[in-house]
């Protein structure tokens, strides 16, 4: 007897297999294209020094940018204890778990089962017209419905989850930069308020002595009540200014405590030497090269996070498109069954099942079409968010550069004002001692000198915080 070989598949079956093979390599997600940056190719001109060579801000760690030892300790503590960073780290763990769930969908699930069934059959259904109790024992492996991802639906969902996970990591990096910059700004703000308070306390002490002297002179008949009230007005004004600065400094310390995540070490009431950056340190902090706006796309973590969210939205479109096509799934089981547990693994008790299923959507009430429209809309939203993030970054750098171009000269001018007011007070005090100038002229000069000193401290603080803003805007702050 001649044995025949296996039957060859029909042409129709070959065509179906070929079509599935071709579809298995395709994905319905649109190819990703980075949107054009909606900003000018260069920053507004703010001085020829901006094009100079030098280390990029993103290449300078915060320990190299800030030279104050106490500030370094505060930033290190903030990076360890700040609650915003803790939340960002937990968000990364959440996104990693979501990515793990999406990745698991691409692999089949295998379950091992061991079960027993005991059931009573009524007399109408039992053998010989009698009721009976039957038992069944099953053991084996099973694979629940596993989707053959020939259109890339599950793969697109996995790519979207991966992009969101990476975007969360970039968001944590952006939070890291924000904590570094805000801690430094809060520290220098507190130091500037401490310096202003020291000046106010010194002025208040002088005004108090003058007021007491005028009061004794009034009692002796050597001064008028008008002189007393004028000195009292200056004294109470200096007292109100000192109290205001004390309140502002306490609030600045509270803000610094919140950023650090714990109470910082006790701050001395007087400003220690080196607490505020000198002119050389300020010049070094402001000497960062601006580069080109295109460099922000690679340097700024918030821009990278926005682009990754855009990639995730783009991948979700592929999953929404695949929902319009048939979905092929496989269900299989392999094991043994027996009416007695002792015979569960005997010869001849094996069984198996294999159930492929092709599910074709016919009517879903417009659900798939709505999901595709939702995916397209979310991608457009992600594009708008990405472009806005670039525009905000461009403006932050441009604003910091514009401020840097003028604040150096503003500080120099304010210092000249203070020196002129100091010399003016010295000359008026000499004239007053010789009986040429009045006491009112001296008091007015004292008030103008105090105002000039306060304005100089504020101008230097503004230049310091601008340098920090530029450092952060250019992507600096990573150690």
Secondary structure as GFF3:
##gff-version 3
##sequence-region A 1 479
A	DSSP	alpha_helix	11	24	.	.	.	ID=ss1
A	DSSP	three_ten_helix	48	51	.	.	.	ID=ss2
A	DSSP	three_ten_helix	57	59	.	.	.	ID=ss3
A	DSSP	alpha_helix	62	65	.	.	.	ID=ss4
A	DSSP	alpha_helix	69	81	.	.	.	ID=ss5
A	DSSP	alpha_helix	83	104	.	.	.	ID=ss6
A	DSSP	beta_strand	110	121	.	.	.	ID=ss7
A	DSSP	three_ten_helix	127	129	.	.	.	ID=ss8
A	DSSP	beta_strand	132	147	.	.	.	ID=ss9
A	DSSP	alpha_helix	153	219	.	.	.	ID=ss10
A	DSSP	alpha_helix	225	260	.	.	.	ID=ss11
A	DSSP	alpha_helix	279	285	.	.	.	ID=ss12
A	DSSP	alpha_helix	293	299	.	.	.	ID=ss13
A	DSSP	alpha_helix	301	322	.	.	.	ID=ss14
A	DSSP	beta_strand	327	338	.	.	.	ID=ss15
A	DSSP	three_ten_helix	341	343	.	.	.	ID=ss16
A	DSSP	beta_strand	350	359	.	.	.	ID=ss17
A	DSSP	alpha_helix	367	433	.	.	.	ID=ss18
A	DSSP	alpha_helix	439	473	.	.	.	ID=ss19
###
